[in-house]
Amino acid sequence: MASLKSPPTEPRLPTLTFALLALALMVLVVAGFLREERREWRSYQESFRDLEIARGTTVEERRQARERPIELAQIVVPELDTVDRCISCHLGVDDATYAGAGQPFAYHPDHDVHPFERFGCTVCHAGQGRATSAREAHGDVPFWDRPMLPLDFVEASCGGCHDPSDNPAAPRLARGAELFEEAGCRGCHRLDGWGGGLAPDLDRQINGRPRSPEWLMQHFLDPAQVVPDSAMPRYGFSPDDAKALTLLMLSRRRPEVSGYHASRRILESAETGRRLFRAKGCIGCHQISGAGGEVGPPLDHVVTRRTEGWLVAHFREPRAVTPGTVMPDFDFTEAEAHSLILFLRRIHERTITVLDEPSPERRGEILFKRYGCRGCHGVDATGGVPNRNSESGEQVPSLIYVKEGYTRAELKDRIRIGVPKVGKLEPDGPEPPLAMPGFGDRLTEGQLDDLVSYLHSLYPAEDELDW
């Protein structure tokens, strides 16, 4: 009789492996669930719900507070490509009754100026909007180069949408933009596509390794302490001015904006309108107070003859509104058109004037400031900025007596060509760090004439020889 064969035995290893993997998966799922249950935002929402219940004054208010869901909340702003979950913890930001409360329930003042649904949070405060823990949301993590700004530096974010020099709500940022030009920083640094090449290109620095507010502050106060052997002189900035410059640098690290947010670059104001009126040469064709051209109509009282809508349309597309007009299309934005109207309204009310055309000396002084000459030659062209091992006494020379050494033509050539190589005081010593670039590709003949007029005007009147 044939023996019966026993069925083959299943190998136990795959079964055991599967069981262990299933157990590990279950542990991970439970751990993930527990982790989510213990997220900070959940405990904050539970505390806020209890606070709302305690604050309720009616049965209905307390009932609504008890039924408040515990859930992740977020603001989505497609135009800025942002998803901000900050309101999962900051639950009282739009409730004025929480003014003075501690974080994270404190009220956010002036939120009606920048509504959350249109701006979100990180466009101003920075940080990592999609995060769901406080540390990650504040951007205090590796590989995140936009950590949350300290409150004292949030003003820097205004430069993301608005012109830093034209925002009444950000006076310190405007002061930083003013200082950058007044101190002649552009003479050595390139910013917004133009400036000198003797120092780091700030346009590239903006896209490179970020600097903290503390680093920037210290650098402006004492450059050599932060960057040894730096050629940047110590300007003697006050702490307030150093902070203003820091705000300007931080403002350049804001993400690009478009659409509505980009349209707010220029804020509407009569002063902006006056600048535009002068910059576009409107006085060449139109008269104000009897002065100006006669190609177009006088503008003293145009706001009483035309509606605001007509003026906006005319400024933006003159030929579409007035066929046959010779007025060119200046491509004004809506904000710029409204600024011009505000300026013309002030002209009608006689509370503002169009300044007289500046003299050649004044125009030259503006150029001296704009092209950063002050950075090396000093605010009043008196020189004195250190320039190690230069033959001019190891400092940038004064320009007060430049009239004695150069004719107008020679001085124009000097500015046009520059001084690419400065002579050494010690032949075997290092090259002087500061040299003068040529401005021939940036200045017109008329601008060169204005700049020379300004430099010649610096010569002290008491030193003029009367032959």
C-alpha positions as a Python dict, from the first residue, in 0.01 Angstrom:
ca = {
    (1, 'M'): (0, 0, 0),
    (2, 'A'): (142, 332, -105),
    (3, 'S'): (231, 569, 181),
    (4, 'L'): (38, 894, 209),
    (5, 'K'): (239, 1210, 139),
    (6, 'S'): (209, 1495, 392),
    (7, 'P'): (125, 1839, 244),
    (8, 'P'): (423, 2074, 196),
    (9, 'T'): (497, 2299, 490),
    (10, 'E'): (458, 2677, 423),
    (11, 'P'): (782, 2866, 498),
    (12, 'R'): (730, 3073, 817),
    (13, 'L'): (972, 3353, 732),
    (14, 'P'): (748, 3550, 487),
    (15, 'T'): (454, 3528, 730),
    (16, 'L'): (666, 3651, 1020),
    (17, 'T'): (811, 3933, 808),
    (18, 'F'): (467, 4042, 698),
    (19, 'A'): (343, 4039, 1058),
    (20, 'L'): (638, 4249, 1174),
    (21, 'L'): (591, 4499, 891),
    (22, 'A'): (219, 4526, 966),
    (23, 'L'): (298, 4583, 1334),
    (24, 'A'): (556, 4850, 1245),
    (25, 'L'): (305, 5019, 1015),
    (26, 'M'): (44, 5014, 1289),
    (27, 'V'): (293, 5168, 1535),
    (28, 'L'): (378, 5442, 1286),
    (29, 'V'): (10, 5517, 1222),
    (30, 'V'): (-60, 5537, 1594),
    (31, 'A'): (250, 5751, 1652),
    (32, 'G'): (148, 5982, 1368),
    (33, 'F'): (-204, 6006, 1505),
    (34, 'L'): (-78, 6085, 1855),
    (35, 'R'): (164, 6340, 1715),
    (36, 'E'): (-113, 6517, 1526),
    (37, 'E'): (-337, 6505, 1830),
    (38, 'R'): (-66, 6679, 2032),
    (39, 'R'): (10, 6952, 1779),
    (40, 'E'): (46, 7295, 1935),
    (41, 'W'): (-231, 7440, 1725),
    (42, 'R'): (-480, 7191, 1873),
    (43, 'S'): (-396, 7285, 2232),
    (44, 'Y'): (-410, 7656, 2139),
    (45, 'Q'): (-754, 7611, 1982),
    (46, 'E'): (-880, 7420, 2286),
    (47, 'S'): (-752, 7698, 2515),
    (48, 'F'): (-909, 7963, 2292),
    (49, 'R'): (-1241, 7776, 2296),
    (50, 'D'): (-1236, 7766, 2676),
    (51, 'L'): (-1154, 8138, 2680),
    (52, 'E'): (-1443, 8215, 2446),
    (53, 'I'): (-1681, 8012, 2663),
    (54, 'A'): (-1569, 8206, 2971),
    (55, 'R'): (-1609, 8537, 2788),
    (56, 'G'): (-1959, 8456, 2665),
    (57, 'T'): (-2228, 8675, 2816),
    (58, 'T'): (-2533, 8485, 2686),
    (59, 'V'): (-2635, 8123, 2659),
    (60, 'E'): (-2617, 8145, 2279),
    (61, 'E'): (-2262, 8289, 2281),
    (62, 'R'): (-2142, 8013, 2512),
    (63, 'R'): (-2314, 7747, 2299),
    (64, 'Q'): (-2143, 7878, 1983),
    (65, 'A'): (-1808, 7879, 2162),
    (66, 'R'): (-1850, 7514, 2272),
    (67, 'E'): (-1934, 7412, 1914),
    (68, 'R'): (-1628, 7587, 1773),
    (69, 'P'): (-1450, 7317, 1568),
    (70, 'I'): (-1091, 7217, 1639),
    (71, 'E'): (-938, 7214, 1291),
    (72, 'L'): (-648, 7340, 1086),
    (73, 'A'): (-724, 7681, 933),
    (74, 'Q'): (-546, 7850, 645),
    (75, 'I'): (-552, 8154, 417),
    (76, 'V'): (-491, 8088, 47),
    (77, 'V'): (-379, 8381, -170),
    (78, 'P'): (-330, 8246, -525),
    (79, 'E'): (-197, 8578, -656),
    (80, 'L'): (93, 8560, -409),
    (81, 'D'): (121, 8180, -432),
    (82, 'T'): (93, 8158, -53),
    (83, 'V'): (-85, 7925, 186),
    (84, 'D'): (-64, 8062, 541),
    (85, 'R'): (-178, 7852, 837),
    (86, 'C'): (-81, 8110, 1099),
    (87, 'I'): (-448, 8162, 1197),
    (88, 'S'): (-459, 7804, 1327),
    (89, 'C'): (-283, 7942, 1637),
    (90, 'H'): (-328, 8320, 1611),
    (91, 'L'): (-702, 8308, 1668),
    (92, 'G'): (-778, 8662, 1785),
    (93, 'V'): (-608, 8857, 1506),
    (94, 'D'): (-932, 9002, 1368),
    (95, 'D'): (-1115, 9049, 1701),
    (96, 'A'): (-1050, 9393, 1853),
    (97, 'T'): (-1169, 9269, 2194),
    (98, 'Y'): (-840, 9077, 2215),
    (99, 'A'): (-632, 9394, 2193),
    (100, 'G'): (-363, 9371, 2459),
    (101, 'A'): (-398, 8993, 2496),
    (102, 'G'): (-86, 8778, 2500),
    (103, 'Q'): (29, 8569, 2207),
    (104, 'P'): (-92, 8376, 2022),
    (105, 'F'): (-437, 8529, 2077),
    (106, 'A'): (-344, 8898, 2041),
    (107, 'Y'): (-538, 9125, 1807),
    (108, 'H'): (-359, 9244, 1489),
    (109, 'P'): (-404, 9623, 1456),
    (110, 'D'): (-472, 9786, 1118),
    (111, 'H'): (-559, 9454, 954),
    (112, 'D'): (-828, 9635, 758),
    (113, 'V'): (-550, 9815, 563),
    (114, 'H'): (-405, 9481, 452),
    (115, 'P'): (-697, 9234, 475),
    (116, 'F'): (-583, 8882, 557),
    (117, 'E'): (-782, 8727, 275),
    (118, 'R'): (-595, 8942, 21),
    (119, 'F'): (-247, 8946, 174),
    (120, 'G'): (-217, 8651, 410),
    (121, 'C'): (53, 8671, 677),
    (122, 'T'): (395, 8575, 541),
    (123, 'V'): (406, 8846, 273),
    (124, 'C'): (469, 9089, 560),
    (125, 'H'): (597, 8878, 849),
    (126, 'A'): (790, 8614, 647),
    (127, 'G'): (824, 8264, 793),
    (128, 'Q'): (696, 7933, 653),
    (129, 'G'): (322, 7964, 600),
    (130, 'R'): (244, 7599, 526),
    (131, 'A'): (404, 7472, 847),
    (132, 'T'): (192, 7338, 1134),
    (133, 'S'): (431, 7382, 1427),
    (134, 'A'): (543, 7714, 1577),
    (135, 'R'): (916, 7651, 1522),
    (136, 'E'): (870, 7555, 1158),
    (137, 'A'): (614, 7828, 1093),
    (138, 'H'): (853, 8091, 1228),
    (139, 'G'): (1113, 7962, 983),
    (140, 'D'): (1367, 7871, 1250),
    (141, 'V'): (1471, 7557, 1061),
    (142, 'P'): (1758, 7458, 830),
    (143, 'F'): (1732, 7541, 460),
    (144, 'W'): (1460, 7804, 506),
    (145, 'D'): (1607, 8143, 411),
    (146, 'R'): (1308, 8362, 505),
    (147, 'P'): (1265, 8327, 881),
    (148, 'M'): (1000, 8535, 1048),
    (149, 'L'): (1108, 8896, 1087),
    (150, 'P'): (1138, 9040, 1439),
    (151, 'L'): (855, 9289, 1492),
    (152, 'D'): (1096, 9582, 1493),
    (153, 'F'): (1199, 9494, 1135),
    (154, 'V'): (858, 9410, 983),
    (155, 'E'): (856, 9756, 822),
    (156, 'A'): (1109, 9617, 573),
    (157, 'S'): (830, 9415, 411),
    (158, 'C'): (660, 9734, 291),
    (159, 'G'): (930, 9746, 21),
    (160, 'G'): (792, 9428, -133),
    (161, 'C'): (489, 9609, -275),
    (162, 'H'): (570, 9978, -230),
    (163, 'D'): (851, 10208, -338),
    (164, 'P'): (1072, 10227, -24),
    (165, 'S'): (1122, 10600, -71),
    (166, 'D'): (752, 10681, -113),
    (167, 'N'): (556, 10525, 173),
    (168, 'P'): (440, 10752, 457),
    (169, 'A'): (355, 10443, 663),
    (170, 'A'): (719, 10328, 658),
    (171, 'P'): (928, 10633, 755),
    (172, 'R'): (1232, 10435, 871),
    (173, 'L'): (1242, 10241, 544),
    (174, 'A'): (1219, 10569, 351),
    (175, 'R'): (1504, 10704, 564),
    (176, 'G'): (1712, 10400, 467),
    (177, 'A'): (1652, 10466, 97),
    (178, 'E'): (1747, 10830, 149),
    (179, 'L'): (2065, 10739, 340),
    (180, 'F'): (2172, 10493, 70),
    (181, 'E'): (2181, 10779, -179),
    (182, 'E'): (2307, 11050, 58),
    (183, 'A'): (2600, 10842, 182),
    (184, 'G'): (2701, 10761, -175),
    (185, 'C'): (2661, 10384, -136),
    (186, 'R'): (2577, 10356, -505),
    (187, 'G'): (2925, 10479, -594),
    (188, 'C'): (3062, 10140, -488),
    (189, 'H'): (2757, 9910, -482),
    (190, 'R'): (2526, 9813, -766),
    (191, 'L'): (2156, 9813, -678),
    (192, 'D'): (1851, 9791, -904),
    (193, 'G'): (2075, 9735, -1204),
    (194, 'W'): (2306, 10031, -1169),
    (195, 'G'): (2588, 10158, -950),
    (196, 'G'): (2961, 10108, -900),
    (197, 'G'): (3153, 9784, -918),
    (198, 'L'): (3410, 9838, -642),
    (199, 'A'): (3207, 9658, -375),
    (200, 'P'): (2970, 9358, -371),
    (201, 'D'): (2681, 9375, -615),
    (202, 'L'): (2379, 9413, -386),
    (203, 'D'): (2144, 9277, -653),
    (204, 'R'): (2338, 8949, -638),
    (205, 'Q'): (2375, 8961, -260),
    (206, 'I'): (1999, 8984, -232),
    (207, 'N'): (1967, 8649, -410),
    (208, 'G'): (2259, 8494, -227),
    (209, 'R'): (2316, 8391, 133),
    (210, 'P'): (2077, 8591, 355),
    (211, 'R'): (2214, 8814, 628),
    (212, 'S'): (2041, 8850, 962),
    (213, 'P'): (1919, 9191, 1082),
    (214, 'E'): (2183, 9177, 1356),
    (215, 'W'): (2465, 9117, 1106),
    (216, 'L'): (2349, 9402, 885),
    (217, 'M'): (2315, 9643, 1178),
    (218, 'Q'): (2667, 9571, 1299),
    (219, 'H'): (2806, 9596, 946),
    (220, 'F'): (2667, 9947, 902),
    (221, 'L'): (2795, 10056, 1241),
    (222, 'D'): (3148, 9913, 1199),
    (223, 'P'): (3216, 9736, 866),
    (224, 'A'): (3569, 9618, 951),
    (225, 'Q'): (3450, 9446, 1267),
    (226, 'V'): (3218, 9223, 1064),
    (227, 'V'): (3427, 9195, 745),
    (228, 'P'): (3801, 9224, 827),
    (229, 'D'): (4002, 9426, 573),
    (230, 'S'): (3680, 9577, 433),
    (231, 'A'): (3746, 9889, 225),
    (232, 'M'): (3411, 10031, 332),
    (233, 'P'): (3472, 10330, 559),
    (234, 'R'): (3308, 10372, 896),
    (235, 'Y'): (3048, 10639, 830),
    (236, 'G'): (2956, 10703, 1191),
    (237, 'F'): (2592, 10608, 1140),
    (238, 'S'): (2375, 10639, 1448),
    (239, 'P'): (2200, 10317, 1562),
    (240, 'D'): (1873, 10455, 1420),
    (241, 'D'): (2032, 10520, 1079),
    (242, 'A'): (2200, 10179, 1082),
    (243, 'K'): (1858, 10024, 1148),
    (244, 'A'): (1707, 10227, 863),
    (245, 'L'): (1971, 10094, 621),
    (246, 'T'): (1914, 9743, 756),
    (247, 'L'): (1543, 9778, 679),
    (248, 'L'): (1629, 9883, 324),
    (249, 'M'): (1850, 9577, 270),
    (250, 'L'): (1592, 9343, 422),
    (251, 'S'): (1324, 9496, 200),
    (252, 'R'): (1514, 9376, -107),
    (253, 'R'): (1471, 9013, -1),
    (254, 'R'): (1093, 9022, -33),
    (255, 'P'): (941, 8788, -296),
    (256, 'E'): (831, 8934, -628),
    (257, 'V'): (468, 9043, -642),
    (258, 'S'): (236, 9098, -937),
    (259, 'G'): (-115, 9207, -1022),
    (260, 'Y'): (-291, 9412, -757),
    (261, 'H'): (5, 9404, -517),
    (262, 'A'): (248, 9531, -783),
    (263, 'S'): (5, 9809, -872),
    (264, 'R'): (56, 9954, -525),
    (265, 'R'): (426, 10020, -590),
    (266, 'I'): (361, 10393, -608),
    (267, 'L'): (121, 10526, -347),
    (268, 'E'): (-114, 10801, -451),
    (269, 'S'): (-4, 11144, -326),
    (270, 'A'): (27, 11503, -446),
    (271, 'E'): (404, 11487, -395),
    (272, 'T'): (426, 11183, -621),
    (273, 'G'): (218, 11373, -878),
    (274, 'R'): (453, 11670, -860),
    (275, 'R'): (757, 11448, -915),
    (276, 'L'): (589, 11285, -1216),
    (277, 'F'): (483, 11623, -1357),
    (278, 'R'): (841, 11744, -1348),
    (279, 'A'): (1007, 11420, -1454),
    (280, 'K'): (789, 11391, -1766),
    (281, 'G'): (844, 11754, -1865),
    (282, 'C'): (474, 11845, -1861),
    (283, 'I'): (558, 12213, -1808),
    (284, 'G'): (711, 12215, -2155),
    (285, 'C'): (363, 12198, -2311),
    (286, 'H'): (128, 12318, -2035),
    (287, 'Q'): (120, 12638, -1835),
    (288, 'I'): (77, 12670, -1460),
    (289, 'S'): (55, 13017, -1306),
    (290, 'G'): (146, 13169, -1643),
    (291, 'A'): (473, 12975, -1680),
    (292, 'G'): (531, 12692, -1926),
    (293, 'G'): (453, 12596, -2284),
    (294, 'E'): (145, 12671, -2489),
    (295, 'V'): (108, 12348, -2688),
    (296, 'G'): (-154, 12215, -2448),
    (297, 'P'): (-415, 12393, -2234),
    (298, 'P'): (-329, 12561, -1900),
    (299, 'L'): (-371, 12324, -1607),
    (300, 'D'): (-431, 12563, -1316),
    (301, 'H'): (-801, 12474, -1287),
    (302, 'V'): (-834, 12165, -1508),
    (303, 'V'): (-982, 11967, -1214),
    (304, 'T'): (-1289, 12196, -1229),
    (305, 'R'): (-1332, 12144, -1605),
    (306, 'R'): (-1290, 11766, -1623),
    (307, 'T'): (-1413, 11476, -1411),
    (308, 'E'): (-1168, 11255, -1227),
    (309, 'G'): (-1261, 10958, -1448),
    (310, 'W'): (-1192, 11159, -1764),
    (311, 'L'): (-854, 11274, -1633),
    (312, 'V'): (-747, 10923, -1531),
    (313, 'A'): (-839, 10786, -1873),
    (314, 'H'): (-667, 11078, -2047),
    (315, 'F'): (-344, 11039, -1851),
    (316, 'R'): (-332, 10665, -1915),
    (317, 'E'): (-437, 10667, -2284),
    (318, 'P'): (-442, 11026, -2414),
    (319, 'R'): (-510, 10938, -2779),
    (320, 'A'): (-804, 10714, -2691),
    (321, 'V'): (-971, 11000, -2501),
    (322, 'T'): (-862, 11293, -2718),
    (323, 'P'): (-805, 11177, -3078),
    (324, 'G'): (-541, 11383, -3256),
    (325, 'T'): (-368, 11497, -2937),
    (326, 'V'): (11, 11531, -2954),
    (327, 'M'): (47, 11426, -2590),
    (328, 'P'): (258, 11108, -2576),
    (329, 'D'): (155, 10793, -2394),
    (330, 'F'): (362, 10786, -2072),
    (331, 'D'): (230, 10445, -1966),
    (332, 'F'): (113, 10582, -1630),
    (333, 'T'): (-30, 10335, -1381),
    (334, 'E'): (-367, 10403, -1221),
    (335, 'A'): (-193, 10514, -900),
    (336, 'E'): (31, 10753, -1093),
    (337, 'A'): (-268, 10900, -1278),
    (338, 'H'): (-448, 10959, -947),
    (339, 'S'): (-131, 11117, -805),
    (340, 'L'): (-124, 11364, -1094),
    (341, 'I'): (-487, 11452, -1023),
    (342, 'L'): (-410, 11508, -654),
    (343, 'F'): (-123, 11736, -757),
    (344, 'L'): (-343, 11934, -999),
    (345, 'R'): (-612, 11963, -731),
    (346, 'R'): (-353, 12119, -500),
    (347, 'I'): (-249, 12351, -784),
    (348, 'H'): (-612, 12460, -819),
    (349, 'E'): (-628, 12522, -442),
    (350, 'R'): (-290, 12702, -460),
    (351, 'T'): (-147, 12487, -180),
    (352, 'I'): (141, 12350, -385),
    (353, 'T'): (374, 12489, -651),
    (354, 'V'): (586, 12359, -933),
    (355, 'L'): (944, 12437, -837),
    (356, 'D'): (1151, 12650, -1069),
    (357, 'E'): (1396, 12472, -1296),
    (358, 'P'): (1713, 12409, -1090),
    (359, 'S'): (2040, 12577, -1185),
    (360, 'P'): (2321, 12378, -1355),
    (361, 'E'): (2505, 12376, -1021),
    (362, 'R'): (2202, 12231, -844),
    (363, 'R'): (2151, 11972, -1118),
    (364, 'G'): (2518, 11879, -1086),
    (365, 'E'): (2483, 11842, -710),
    (366, 'I'): (2190, 11605, -764),
    (367, 'L'): (2405, 11399, -1003),
    (368, 'F'): (2693, 11398, -754),
    (369, 'K'): (2456, 11248, -499),
    (370, 'R'): (2274, 11014, -736),
    (371, 'Y'): (2584, 10847, -876),
    (372, 'G'): (2733, 10782, -535),
    (373, 'C'): (3026, 11026, -558),
    (374, 'R'): (2964, 11111, -192),
    (375, 'G'): (3060, 10758, -92),
    (376, 'C'): (3428, 10828, -165),
    (377, 'H'): (3459, 11206, -187),
    (378, 'G'): (3240, 11282, 114),
    (379, 'V'): (2899, 11444, 154),
    (380, 'D'): (3040, 11792, 87),
    (381, 'A'): (3315, 11673, -152),
    (382, 'T'): (3575, 11735, 118),
    (383, 'G'): (3730, 11389, 79),
    (384, 'G'): (3895, 11213, 370),
    (385, 'V'): (3760, 10861, 312),
    (386, 'P'): (4047, 10616, 387),
    (387, 'N'): (4214, 10458, 84),
    (388, 'R'): (4504, 10247, 204),
    (389, 'N'): (4841, 10302, 33),
    (390, 'S'): (4708, 10562, -212),
    (391, 'E'): (4949, 10838, -312),
    (392, 'S'): (4697, 11104, -210),
    (393, 'G'): (4780, 11068, 159),
    (394, 'E'): (4605, 10730, 191),
    (395, 'Q'): (4267, 10892, 152),
    (396, 'V'): (4031, 10998, -125),
    (397, 'P'): (4117, 11359, -218),
    (398, 'S'): (3895, 11660, -163),
    (399, 'L'): (3731, 11820, -467),
    (400, 'I'): (3693, 12167, -315),
    (401, 'Y'): (3991, 12308, -508),
    (402, 'V'): (3953, 12099, -823),
    (403, 'K'): (3888, 12420, -1019),
    (404, 'E'): (4255, 12513, -970),
    (405, 'G'): (4389, 12199, -1132),
    (406, 'Y'): (4150, 12132, -1419),
    (407, 'T'): (3982, 12328, -1693),
    (408, 'R'): (3619, 12242, -1764),
    (409, 'A'): (3721, 12022, -2060),
    (410, 'E'): (3989, 11840, -1861),
    (411, 'L'): (3754, 11776, -1572),
    (412, 'K'): (3488, 11639, -1806),
    (413, 'D'): (3745, 11399, -1951),
    (414, 'R'): (3849, 11293, -1602),
    (415, 'I'): (3489, 11212, -1509),
    (416, 'R'): (3424, 11046, -1844),
    (417, 'I'): (3731, 10816, -1829),
    (418, 'G'): (3774, 10777, -1452),
    (419, 'V'): (4087, 10675, -1261),
    (420, 'P'): (4096, 10297, -1303),
    (421, 'K'): (4435, 10265, -1128),
    (422, 'V'): (4532, 10481, -831),
    (423, 'G'): (4901, 10548, -770),
    (424, 'K'): (5063, 10376, -472),
    (425, 'L'): (5220, 10558, -180),
    (426, 'E'): (5455, 10262, -122),
    (427, 'P'): (5547, 10099, -457),
    (428, 'D'): (5583, 9755, -299),
    (429, 'G'): (5266, 9791, -92),
    (430, 'P'): (4914, 9666, -173),
    (431, 'E'): (4691, 9817, -437),
    (432, 'P'): (4464, 10092, -298),
    (433, 'P'): (4114, 9940, -265),
    (434, 'L'): (3927, 10244, -400),
    (435, 'A'): (3949, 10360, -761),
    (436, 'M'): (3725, 10587, -966),
    (437, 'P'): (3518, 10426, -1243),
    (438, 'G'): (3448, 10607, -1567),
    (439, 'F'): (3103, 10762, -1609),
    (440, 'G'): (3119, 10829, -1983),
    (441, 'D'): (2866, 10557, -2058),
    (442, 'R'): (2621, 10685, -1799),
    (443, 'L'): (2629, 11065, -1824),
    (444, 'T'): (2524, 11276, -2120),
    (445, 'E'): (2726, 11580, -2230),
    (446, 'G'): (2472, 11805, -2062),
    (447, 'Q'): (2500, 11610, -1736),
    (448, 'L'): (2880, 11628, -1752),
    (449, 'D'): (2854, 12005, -1793),
    (450, 'D'): (2620, 12025, -1491),
    (451, 'L'): (2852, 11812, -1279),
    (452, 'V'): (3154, 12025, -1368),
    (453, 'S'): (2953, 12340, -1287),
    (454, 'Y'): (2878, 12199, -944),
    (455, 'L'): (3241, 12102, -877),
    (456, 'H'): (3365, 12445, -983),
    (457, 'S'): (3105, 12609, -759),
    (458, 'L'): (3269, 12444, -457),
    (459, 'Y'): (3575, 12666, -489),
    (460, 'P'): (3572, 12912, -194),
    (461, 'A'): (3478, 13263, -311),
    (462, 'E'): (3741, 13420, -82),
    (463, 'D'): (4014, 13227, -265),
    (464, 'E'): (3918, 13360, -609),
    (465, 'L'): (4200, 13575, -755),
    (466, 'D'): (4092, 13905, -904),
    (467, 'W'): (4357, 13992, -1160),
}
